[in-house]
Amino acid sequence: MIPLSMARPGETVTIRKITGKDEVRQHLAELGFVVEESVTVVSEIGGNLILQVKDSRIALDRSLANRVLF
């Protein structure tokens, strides 16, 4: 599995696993990052990602993006 931070702009991936403490996983789930959900990388700026999840665009810093694996 590869961390989401390694995905390139324009790439669509399916989440396979989310790591980290319960609070971190819960926070990501509230943002829409759940297993089997498709995520599209809109852009990457300085290691931070803009992601399309469902009908929302969400910004994640590199440390959180490393917790989402595809």
N, CA, C and O atoms as a Maestro MAE file, in Angstrom:
{
 s_m_m2io_version
 :::
 2.0.0
}

f_m_ct {
 s_m_title
 :::
 protein
 m_atom[280] {
  # First column is atom index #
  i_m_mmod_type
  r_m_x_coord
  r_m_y_coord
  r_m_z_coord
  i_m_residue_number
  s_m_chain_name
  s_m_pdb_residue_name
  s_m_pdb_atom_name
  i_m_atomic_number
  :::
  1 25 0.844 -1.186 0.000 1 A "MET " " N  " 7
  2 3 0.000 0.000 0.000 1 A "MET " " CA " 6
  3 2 0.886 1.246 0.000 1 A "MET " " C  " 6
  4 15 1.990 1.248 0.545 1 A "MET " " O  " 8
  5 25 0.376 2.291 -0.620 2 A "ILE " " N  " 7
  6 3 1.137 3.527 -0.818 2 A "ILE " " CA " 6
  7 2 0.381 4.674 -0.137 2 A "ILE " " C  " 6
  8 15 -0.846 4.732 -0.223 2 A "ILE " " O  " 8
  9 25 1.097 5.590 0.543 3 A "PRO " " N  " 7
  10 3 0.404 6.729 1.154 3 A "PRO " " CA " 6
  11 2 -0.154 7.687 0.096 3 A "PRO " " C  " 6
  12 15 0.411 7.847 -0.986 3 A "PRO " " O  " 8
  13 25 -1.266 8.310 0.440 4 A "LEU " " N  " 7
  14 3 -1.934 9.246 -0.470 4 A "LEU " " CA " 6
  15 2 -1.018 10.383 -0.887 4 A "LEU " " C  " 6
  16 15 -1.185 10.944 -1.970 4 A "LEU " " O  " 8
  17 25 -0.056 10.733 -0.050 5 A "SER " " N  " 7
  18 3 0.866 11.821 -0.380 5 A "SER " " CA " 6
  19 2 1.717 11.504 -1.609 5 A "SER " " C  " 6
  20 15 2.319 12.410 -2.187 5 A "SER " " O  " 8
  21 25 1.779 10.232 -2.019 6 A "MET " " N  " 7
  22 3 2.556 9.833 -3.193 6 A "MET " " CA " 6
  23 2 1.742 9.887 -4.497 6 A "MET " " C  " 6
  24 15 2.304 9.743 -5.583 6 A "MET " " O  " 8
  25 25 0.437 10.092 -4.390 7 A "ALA " " N  " 7
  26 3 -0.410 10.171 -5.587 7 A "ALA " " CA " 6
  27 2 -0.128 11.485 -6.325 7 A "ALA " " C  " 6
  28 15 0.196 12.496 -5.702 7 A "ALA " " O  " 8
  29 25 -0.251 11.461 -7.627 8 A "ARG " " N  " 7
  30 3 0.024 12.622 -8.473 8 A "ARG " " CA " 6
  31 2 -1.267 13.373 -8.804 8 A "ARG " " C  " 6
  32 15 -2.344 12.776 -8.808 8 A "ARG " " O  " 8
  33 25 -1.168 14.670 -9.081 9 A "PRO " " N  " 7
  34 3 -2.360 15.435 -9.479 9 A "PRO " " CA " 6
  35 2 -3.055 14.796 -10.684 9 A "PRO " " C  " 6
  36 15 -2.409 14.388 -11.649 9 A "PRO " " O  " 8
  37 25 -4.377 14.719 -10.604 10 A "GLY " " N  " 7
  38 3 -5.178 14.111 -11.657 10 A "GLY " " CA " 6
  39 2 -5.437 12.635 -11.434 10 A "GLY " " C  " 6
  40 15 -6.286 12.049 -12.105 10 A "GLY " " O  " 8
  41 25 -4.717 12.021 -10.498 11 A "GLU " " N  " 7
  42 3 -4.858 10.594 -10.241 11 A "GLU " " CA " 6
  43 2 -6.048 10.342 -9.307 11 A "GLU " " C  " 6
  44 15 -6.246 11.063 -8.330 11 A "GLU " " O  " 8
  45 25 -6.835 9.311 -9.624 12 A "THR " " N  " 7
  46 3 -7.933 8.887 -8.763 12 A "THR " " CA " 6
  47 2 -7.560 7.546 -8.152 12 A "THR " " C  " 6
  48 15 -7.185 6.611 -8.861 12 A "THR " " O  " 8
  49 25 -7.665 7.460 -6.834 13 A "VAL " " N  " 7
  50 3 -7.293 6.235 -6.122 13 A "VAL " " CA " 6
  51 2 -8.441 5.822 -5.203 13 A "VAL " " C  " 6
  52 15 -9.322 6.623 -4.889 13 A "VAL " " O  " 8
  53 25 -8.416 4.570 -4.781 14 A "THR " " N  " 7
  54 3 -9.397 4.045 -3.838 14 A "THR " " CA " 6
  55 2 -8.696 3.781 -2.517 14 A "THR " " C  " 6
  56 15 -7.674 3.095 -2.477 14 A "THR " " O  " 8
  57 25 -9.236 4.317 -1.446 15 A "ILE " " N  " 7
  58 3 -8.640 4.165 -0.118 15 A "ILE " " CA " 6
  59 2 -8.725 2.702 0.311 15 A "ILE " " C  " 6
  60 15 -9.786 2.083 0.231 15 A "ILE " " O  " 8
  61 25 -7.607 2.160 0.764 16 A "ARG " " N  " 7
  62 3 -7.540 0.771 1.229 16 A "ARG " " CA " 6
  63 2 -7.438 0.675 2.741 16 A "ARG " " C  " 6
  64 15 -7.957 -0.268 3.338 16 A "ARG " " O  " 8
  65 25 -6.756 1.667 3.385 17 A "LYS " " N  " 7
  66 3 -6.543 1.611 4.836 17 A "LYS " " CA " 6
  67 2 -6.257 3.012 5.350 17 A "LYS " " C  " 6
  68 15 -5.691 3.846 4.643 17 A "LYS " " O  " 8
  69 25 -6.659 3.258 6.594 18 A "ILE " " N  " 7
  70 3 -6.349 4.526 7.255 18 A "ILE " " CA " 6
  71 2 -5.666 4.189 8.567 18 A "ILE " " C  " 6
  72 15 -6.203 3.436 9.379 18 A "ILE " " O  " 8
  73 25 -4.470 4.753 8.776 19 A "THR " " N  " 7
  74 3 -3.687 4.450 9.969 19 A "THR " " CA " 6
  75 2 -3.717 5.622 10.937 19 A "THR " " C  " 6
  76 15 -4.206 6.701 10.605 19 A "THR " " O  " 8
  77 25 -3.193 5.403 12.128 20 A "GLY " " N  " 7
  78 3 -3.100 6.474 13.120 20 A "GLY " " CA " 6
  79 2 -3.967 6.188 14.328 20 A "GLY " " C  " 6
  80 15 -4.633 5.156 14.411 20 A "GLY " " O  " 8
  81 25 -3.944 7.123 15.262 21 A "LYS " " N  " 7
  82 3 -4.739 7.012 16.475 21 A "LYS " " CA " 6
  83 2 -6.219 7.107 16.140 21 A "LYS " " C  " 6
  84 15 -6.596 7.577 15.067 21 A "LYS " " O  " 8
  85 25 -7.057 6.655 17.075 22 A "ASP " " N  " 7
  86 3 -8.505 6.679 16.863 22 A "ASP " " CA " 6
  87 2 -9.011 8.079 16.519 22 A "ASP " " C  " 6
  88 15 -9.880 8.232 15.661 22 A "ASP " " O  " 8
  89 25 -8.466 9.107 17.190 23 A "GLU " " N  " 7
  90 3 -8.931 10.479 16.944 23 A "GLU " " CA " 6
  91 2 -8.625 10.907 15.510 23 A "GLU " " C  " 6
  92 15 -9.441 11.568 14.868 23 A "GLU " " O  " 8
  93 25 -7.453 10.531 15.014 24 A "VAL " " N  " 7
  94 3 -7.045 10.898 13.655 24 A "VAL " " CA " 6
  95 2 -7.946 10.180 12.640 24 A "VAL " " C  " 6
  96 15 -8.434 10.796 11.693 24 A "VAL " " O  " 8
  97 25 -8.161 8.879 12.844 25 A "ARG " " N  " 7
  98 3 -9.004 8.120 11.923 25 A "ARG " " CA " 6
  99 2 -10.441 8.641 11.932 25 A "ARG " " C  " 6
  100 15 -11.086 8.703 10.886 25 A "ARG " " O  " 8
  101 25 -10.941 9.014 13.111 26 A "GLN " " N  " 7
  102 3 -12.298 9.556 13.224 26 A "GLN " " CA " 6
  103 2 -12.402 10.891 12.479 26 A "GLN " " C  " 6
  104 15 -13.376 11.136 11.768 26 A "GLN " " O  " 8
  105 25 -11.399 11.746 12.647 27 A "HIS " " N  " 7
  106 3 -11.390 13.052 11.975 27 A "HIS " " CA " 6
  107 2 -11.404 12.872 10.451 27 A "HIS " " C  " 6
  108 15 -12.159 13.543 9.748 27 A "HIS " " O  " 8
  109 25 -10.565 11.964 9.951 28 A "LEU " " N  " 7
  110 3 -10.526 11.711 8.509 28 A "LEU " " CA " 6
  111 2 -11.846 11.134 8.017 28 A "LEU " " C  " 6
  112 15 -12.304 11.479 6.928 28 A "LEU " " O  " 8
  113 25 -12.465 10.253 8.811 29 A "ALA " " N  " 7
  114 3 -13.758 9.680 8.430 29 A "ALA " " CA " 6
  115 2 -14.829 10.764 8.335 29 A "ALA " " C  " 6
  116 15 -15.675 10.727 7.441 29 A "ALA " " O  " 8
  117 25 -14.794 11.724 9.251 30 A "GLU " " N  " 7
  118 3 -15.759 12.830 9.212 30 A "GLU " " CA " 6
  119 2 -15.580 13.692 7.971 30 A "GLU " " C  " 6
  120 15 -16.532 14.313 7.497 30 A "GLU " " O  " 8
  121 25 -14.356 13.731 7.443 31 A "LEU " " N  " 7
  122 3 -14.090 14.492 6.213 31 A "LEU " " CA " 6
  123 2 -14.451 13.696 4.959 31 A "LEU " " C  " 6
  124 15 -14.447 14.242 3.856 31 A "LEU " " O  " 8
  125 25 -14.762 12.408 5.124 32 A "GLY " " N  " 7
  126 3 -15.142 11.585 3.981 32 A "GLY " " CA " 6
  127 2 -14.100 10.563 3.570 32 A "GLY " " C  " 6
  128 15 -14.296 9.833 2.598 32 A "GLY " " O  " 8
  129 25 -12.994 10.501 4.298 33 A "PHE " " N  " 7
  130 3 -11.929 9.548 3.975 33 A "PHE " " CA " 6
  131 2 -12.213 8.228 4.676 33 A "PHE " " C  " 6
  132 15 -11.803 8.023 5.819 33 A "PHE " " O  " 8
  133 25 -12.920 7.330 3.983 34 A "VAL " " N  " 7
  134 3 -13.253 6.016 4.522 34 A "VAL " " CA " 6
  135 2 -12.781 4.952 3.533 34 A "VAL " " C  " 6
  136 15 -12.606 5.231 2.347 34 A "VAL " " O  " 8
  137 25 -12.579 3.744 4.025 35 A "VAL " " N  " 7
  138 3 -12.110 2.642 3.191 35 A "VAL " " CA " 6
  139 2 -13.091 2.401 2.050 35 A "VAL " " C  " 6
  140 15 -14.306 2.451 2.243 35 A "VAL " " O  " 8
  141 25 -12.556 2.139 0.862 36 A "GLU " " N  " 7
  142 3 -13.291 1.881 -0.388 36 A "GLU " " CA " 6
  143 2 -13.846 3.153 -1.042 36 A "GLU " " C  " 6
  144 15 -14.551 3.064 -2.047 36 A "GLU " " O  " 8
  145 25 -13.543 4.321 -0.495 37 A "GLU " " N  " 7
  146 3 -13.972 5.585 -1.110 37 A "GLU " " CA " 6
  147 2 -12.947 6.014 -2.152 37 A "GLU " " C  " 6
  148 15 -11.745 5.864 -1.935 37 A "GLU " " O  " 8
  149 25 -13.408 6.544 -3.276 38 A "SER " " N  " 7
  150 3 -12.511 7.060 -4.305 38 A "SER " " CA " 6
  151 2 -12.146 8.507 -3.991 38 A "SER " " C  " 6
  152 15 -12.987 9.301 -3.569 38 A "SER " " O  " 8
  153 25 -10.876 8.830 -4.205 39 A "VAL " " N  " 7
  154 3 -10.350 10.172 -3.945 39 A "VAL " " CA " 6
  155 2 -9.551 10.593 -5.164 39 A "VAL " " C  " 6
  156 15 -8.753 9.816 -5.687 39 A "VAL " " O  " 8
  157 25 -9.764 11.830 -5.622 40 A "THR " " N  " 7
  158 3 -9.003 12.365 -6.748 40 A "THR " " CA " 6
  159 2 -8.098 13.485 -6.250 40 A "THR " " C  " 6
  160 15 -8.536 14.377 -5.524 40 A "THR " " O  " 8
  161 25 -6.834 13.427 -6.650 41 A "VAL " " N  " 7
  162 3 -5.887 14.480 -6.293 41 A "VAL " " CA " 6
  163 2 -6.089 15.629 -7.284 41 A "VAL " " C  " 6
  164 15 -5.858 15.467 -8.482 41 A "VAL " " O  " 8
  165 25 -6.518 16.781 -6.785 42 A "VAL " " N  " 7
  166 3 -6.745 17.945 -7.632 42 A "VAL " " CA " 6
  167 2 -5.432 18.673 -7.870 42 A "VAL " " C  " 6
  168 15 -5.093 19.001 -9.007 42 A "VAL " " O  " 8
  169 25 -4.687 18.926 -6.782 43 A "SER " " N  " 7
  170 3 -3.384 19.578 -6.919 43 A "SER " " CA " 6
  171 2 -2.529 19.288 -5.695 43 A "SER " " C  " 6
  172 15 -3.012 18.818 -4.665 43 A "SER " " O  " 8
  173 25 -1.244 19.584 -5.844 44 A "GLU " " N  " 7
  174 3 -0.273 19.369 -4.771 44 A "GLU " " CA " 6
  175 2 0.618 20.600 -4.707 44 A "GLU " " C  " 6
  176 15 1.232 20.993 -5.699 44 A "GLU " " O  " 8
  177 25 0.678 21.204 -3.519 45 A "ILE " " N  " 7
  178 3 1.480 22.410 -3.342 45 A "ILE " " CA " 6
  179 2 2.335 22.233 -2.097 45 A "ILE " " C  " 6
  180 15 1.809 22.180 -0.985 45 A "ILE " " O  " 8
  181 25 3.638 22.141 -2.273 46 A "GLY " " N  " 7
  182 3 4.553 22.019 -1.153 46 A "GLY " " CA " 6
  183 2 4.303 20.796 -0.284 46 A "GLY " " C  " 6
  184 15 4.535 20.839 0.924 46 A "GLY " " O  " 8
  185 25 3.835 19.707 -0.881 47 A "GLY " " N  " 7
  186 3 3.571 18.488 -0.129 47 A "GLY " " CA " 6
  187 2 2.164 18.405 0.419 47 A "GLY " " C  " 6
  188 15 1.737 17.342 0.871 47 A "GLY " " O  " 8
  189 25 1.432 19.513 0.387 48 A "ASN " " N  " 7
  190 3 0.037 19.511 0.834 48 A "ASN " " CA " 6
  191 2 -0.862 19.228 -0.361 48 A "ASN " " C  " 6
  192 15 -0.571 19.649 -1.480 48 A "ASN " " O  " 8
  193 25 -1.964 18.509 -0.116 49 A "LEU " " N  " 7
  194 3 -2.823 18.060 -1.211 49 A "LEU " " CA " 6
  195 2 -4.199 18.709 -1.162 49 A "LEU " " C  " 6
  196 15 -4.762 18.923 -0.089 49 A "LEU " " O  " 8
  197 25 -4.733 19.018 -2.341 50 A "ILE " " N  " 7
  198 3 -6.133 19.382 -2.489 50 A "ILE " " CA " 6
  199 2 -6.795 18.148 -3.102 50 A "ILE " " C  " 6
  200 15 -6.395 17.686 -4.170 50 A "ILE " " O  " 8
  201 25 -7.806 17.623 -2.420 51 A "LEU " " N  " 7
  202 3 -8.419 16.358 -2.825 51 A "LEU " " CA " 6
  203 2 -9.907 16.520 -3.072 51 A "LEU " " C  " 6
  204 15 -10.581 17.290 -2.389 51 A "LEU " " O  " 8
  205 25 -10.414 15.790 -4.052 52 A "GLN " " N  " 7
  206 3 -11.845 15.734 -4.324 52 A "GLN " " CA " 6
  207 2 -12.364 14.451 -3.690 52 A "GLN " " C  " 6
  208 15 -11.984 13.352 -4.095 52 A "GLN " " O  " 8
  209 25 -13.238 14.596 -2.688 53 A "VAL " " N  " 7
  210 3 -13.844 13.456 -2.011 53 A "VAL " " CA " 6
  211 2 -15.344 13.651 -2.078 53 A "VAL " " C  " 6
  212 15 -15.874 14.639 -1.571 53 A "VAL " " O  " 8
  213 25 -16.032 12.698 -2.709 54 A "LYS " " N  " 7
  214 3 -17.467 12.821 -2.942 54 A "LYS " " CA " 6
  215 2 -17.696 14.154 -3.670 54 A "LYS " " C  " 6
  216 15 -17.151 14.351 -4.757 54 A "LYS " " O  " 8
  217 25 -18.484 15.067 -3.102 55 A "ASP " " N  " 7
  218 3 -18.748 16.343 -3.783 55 A "ASP " " CA " 6
  219 2 -17.990 17.505 -3.150 55 A "ASP " " C  " 6
  220 15 -18.352 18.663 -3.357 55 A "ASP " " O  " 8
  221 25 -16.948 17.212 -2.386 56 A "SER " " N  " 7
  222 3 -16.211 18.253 -1.673 56 A "SER " " CA " 6
  223 2 -14.743 18.262 -2.048 56 A "SER " " C  " 6
  224 15 -14.173 17.235 -2.415 56 A "SER " " O  " 8
  225 25 -14.140 19.437 -1.951 57 A "ARG " " N  " 7
  226 3 -12.690 19.559 -2.090 57 A "ARG " " CA " 6
  227 2 -12.124 19.827 -0.715 57 A "ARG " " C  " 6
  228 15 -12.580 20.719 0.000 57 A "ARG " " O  " 8
  229 25 -11.119 19.040 -0.350 58 A "ILE " " N  " 7
  230 3 -10.549 19.118 0.988 58 A "ILE " " CA " 6
  231 2 -9.039 19.224 0.876 58 A "ILE " " C  " 6
  232 15 -8.423 18.554 0.047 58 A "ILE " " O  " 8
  233 25 -8.442 20.066 1.714 59 A "ALA " " N  " 7
  234 3 -6.988 20.196 1.763 59 A "ALA " " CA " 6
  235 2 -6.464 19.357 2.927 59 A "ALA " " C  " 6
  236 15 -6.985 19.425 4.041 59 A "ALA " " O  " 8
  237 25 -5.430 18.568 2.654 60 A "LEU " " N  " 7
  238 3 -4.769 17.780 3.698 60 A "LEU " " CA " 6
  239 2 -3.287 18.087 3.680 60 A "LEU " " C  " 6
  240 15 -2.680 18.185 2.613 60 A "LEU " " O  " 8
  241 25 -2.699 18.240 4.862 61 A "ASP " " N  " 7
  242 3 -1.251 18.412 4.900 61 A "ASP " " CA " 6
  243 2 -0.589 17.045 4.721 61 A "ASP " " C  " 6
  244 15 -1.242 16.004 4.795 61 A "ASP " " O  " 8
  245 25 0.705 17.074 4.487 62 A "ARG " " N  " 7
  246 3 1.433 15.835 4.181 62 A "ARG " " CA " 6
  247 2 1.301 14.800 5.307 62 A "ARG " " C  " 6
  248 15 1.167 13.609 5.023 62 A "ARG " " O  " 8
  249 25 1.334 15.222 6.566 63 A "SER " " N  " 7
  250 3 1.282 14.257 7.671 63 A "SER " " CA " 6
  251 2 -0.040 13.495 7.694 63 A "SER " " C  " 6
  252 15 -0.053 12.294 7.963 63 A "SER " " O  " 8
  253 25 -1.149 14.175 7.416 64 A "LEU " " N  " 7
  254 3 -2.434 13.473 7.359 64 A "LEU " " CA " 6
  255 2 -2.543 12.633 6.095 64 A "LEU " " C  " 6
  256 15 -3.075 11.523 6.136 64 A "LEU " " O  " 8
  257 25 -2.052 13.140 4.984 65 A "ALA " " N  " 7
  258 3 -2.104 12.382 3.735 65 A "ALA " " CA " 6
  259 2 -1.292 11.088 3.842 65 A "ALA " " C  " 6
  260 15 -1.626 10.101 3.187 65 A "ALA " " O  " 8
  261 25 -0.244 11.076 4.647 66 A "ASN " " N  " 7
  262 3 0.546 9.871 4.852 66 A "ASN " " CA " 6
  263 2 -0.209 8.792 5.615 66 A "ASN " " C  " 6
  264 15 0.169 7.621 5.564 66 A "ASN " " O  " 8
  265 25 -1.269 9.168 6.319 67 A "ARG " " N  " 7
  266 3 -2.059 8.210 7.087 67 A "ARG " " CA " 6
  267 2 -3.087 7.472 6.226 67 A "ARG " " C  " 6
  268 15 -3.604 6.429 6.624 67 A "ARG " " O  " 8
  269 25 -3.378 8.021 5.048 68 A "VAL " " N  " 7
  270 3 -4.355 7.412 4.138 68 A "VAL " " CA " 6
  271 2 -3.597 6.600 3.111 68 A "VAL " " C  " 6
  272 15 -2.762 7.143 2.388 68 A "VAL " " O  " 8
  273 25 -3.873 5.309 3.035 69 A "LEU " " N  " 7
  274 3 -3.158 4.409 2.129 69 A "LEU " " CA " 6
  275 2 -4.076 3.912 1.026 69 A "LEU " " C  " 6
  276 15 -5.258 3.645 1.246 69 A "LEU " " O  " 8
  277 25 -3.492 3.792 -0.187 70 A "PHE " " N  " 7
  278 3 -4.247 3.233 -1.304 70 A "PHE " " CA " 6
  279 2 -3.484 2.094 -1.935 70 A "PHE " " C  " 6
  280 15 -3.959 1.492 -2.898 70 A "PHE " " O  " 8
  :::
 }
 m_bond[279] {
  # First column is bond index #
  i_m_from
  i_m_to
  i_m_order
  :::
  1 1 2 1
  2 2 3 1
  3 3 4 2
  4 3 5 1
  5 5 6 1
  6 6 7 1
  7 7 8 2
  8 7 9 1
  9 9 10 1
  10 10 11 1
  11 11 12 2
  12 11 13 1
  13 13 14 1
  14 14 15 1
  15 15 16 2
  16 15 17 1
  17 17 18 1
  18 18 19 1
  19 19 20 2
  20 19 21 1
  21 21 22 1
  22 22 23 1
  23 23 24 2
  24 23 25 1
  25 25 26 1
  26 26 27 1
  27 27 28 2
  28 27 29 1
  29 29 30 1
  30 30 31 1
  31 31 32 2
  32 31 33 1
  33 33 34 1
  34 34 35 1
  35 35 36 2
  36 35 37 1
  37 37 38 1
  38 38 39 1
  39 39 40 2
  40 39 41 1
  41 41 42 1
  42 42 43 1
  43 43 44 2
  44 43 45 1
  45 45 46 1
  46 46 47 1
  47 47 48 2
  48 47 49 1
  49 49 50 1
  50 50 51 1
  51 51 52 2
  52 51 53 1
  53 53 54 1
  54 54 55 1
  55 55 56 2
  56 55 57 1
  57 57 58 1
  58 58 59 1
  59 59 60 2
  60 59 61 1
  61 61 62 1
  62 62 63 1
  63 63 64 2
  64 63 65 1
  65 65 66 1
  66 66 67 1
  67 67 68 2
  68 67 69 1
  69 69 70 1
  70 70 71 1
  71 71 72 2
  72 71 73 1
  73 73 74 1
  74 74 75 1
  75 75 76 2
  76 75 77 1
  77 77 78 1
  78 78 79 1
  79 79 80 2
  80 79 81 1
  81 81 82 1
  82 82 83 1
  83 83 84 2
  84 83 85 1
  85 85 86 1
  86 86 87 1
  87 87 88 2
  88 87 89 1
  89 89 90 1
  90 90 91 1
  91 91 92 2
  92 91 93 1
  93 93 94 1
  94 94 95 1
  95 95 96 2
  96 95 97 1
  97 97 98 1
  98 98 99 1
  99 99 100 2
  100 99 101 1
  101 101 102 1
  102 102 103 1
  103 103 104 2
  104 103 105 1
  105 105 106 1
  106 106 107 1
  107 107 108 2
  108 107 109 1
  109 109 110 1
  110 110 111 1
  111 111 112 2
  112 111 113 1
  113 113 114 1
  114 114 115 1
  115 115 116 2
  116 115 117 1
  117 117 118 1
  118 118 119 1
  119 119 120 2
  120 119 121 1
  121 121 122 1
  122 122 123 1
  123 123 124 2
  124 123 125 1
  125 125 126 1
  126 126 127 1
  127 127 128 2
  128 127 129 1
  129 129 130 1
  130 130 131 1
  131 131 132 2
  132 131 133 1
  133 133 134 1
  134 134 135 1
  135 135 136 2
  136 135 137 1
  137 137 138 1
  138 138 139 1
  139 139 140 2
  140 139 141 1
  141 141 142 1
  142 142 143 1
  143 143 144 2
  144 143 145 1
  145 145 146 1
  146 146 147 1
  147 147 148 2
  148 147 149 1
  149 149 150 1
  150 150 151 1
  151 151 152 2
  152 151 153 1
  153 153 154 1
  154 154 155 1
  155 155 156 2
  156 155 157 1
  157 157 158 1
  158 158 159 1
  159 159 160 2
  160 159 161 1
  161 161 162 1
  162 162 163 1
  163 163 164 2
  164 163 165 1
  165 165 166 1
  166 166 167 1
  167 167 168 2
  168 167 169 1
  169 169 170 1
  170 170 171 1
  171 171 172 2
  172 171 173 1
  173 173 174 1
  174 174 175 1
  175 175 176 2
  176 175 177 1
  177 177 178 1
  178 178 179 1
  179 179 180 2
  180 179 181 1
  181 181 182 1
  182 182 183 1
  183 183 184 2
  184 183 185 1
  185 185 186 1
  186 186 187 1
  187 187 188 2
  188 187 189 1
  189 189 190 1
  190 190 191 1
  191 191 192 2
  192 191 193 1
  193 193 194 1
  194 194 195 1
  195 195 196 2
  196 195 197 1
  197 197 198 1
  198 198 199 1
  199 199 200 2
  200 199 201 1
  201 201 202 1
  202 202 203 1
  203 203 204 2
  204 203 205 1
  205 205 206 1
  206 206 207 1
  207 207 208 2
  208 207 209 1
  209 209 210 1
  210 210 211 1
  211 211 212 2
  212 211 213 1
  213 213 214 1
  214 214 215 1
  215 215 216 2
  216 215 217 1
  217 217 218 1
  218 218 219 1
  219 219 220 2
  220 219 221 1
  221 221 222 1
  222 222 223 1
  223 223 224 2
  224 223 225 1
  225 225 226 1
  226 226 227 1
  227 227 228 2
  228 227 229 1
  229 229 230 1
  230 230 231 1
  231 231 232 2
  232 231 233 1
  233 233 234 1
  234 234 235 1
  235 235 236 2
  236 235 237 1
  237 237 238 1
  238 238 239 1
  239 239 240 2
  240 239 241 1
  241 241 242 1
  242 242 243 1
  243 243 244 2
  244 243 245 1
  245 245 246 1
  246 246 247 1
  247 247 248 2
  248 247 249 1
  249 249 250 1
  250 250 251 1
  251 251 252 2
  252 251 253 1
  253 253 254 1
  254 254 255 1
  255 255 256 2
  256 255 257 1
  257 257 258 1
  258 258 259 1
  259 259 260 2
  260 259 261 1
  261 261 262 1
  262 262 263 1
  263 263 264 2
  264 263 265 1
  265 265 266 1
  266 266 267 1
  267 267 268 2
  268 267 269 1
  269 269 270 1
  270 270 271 1
  271 271 272 2
  272 271 273 1
  273 273 274 1
  274 274 275 1
  275 275 276 2
  276 275 277 1
  277 277 278 1
  278 278 279 1
  279 279 280 2
  :::
 }
}
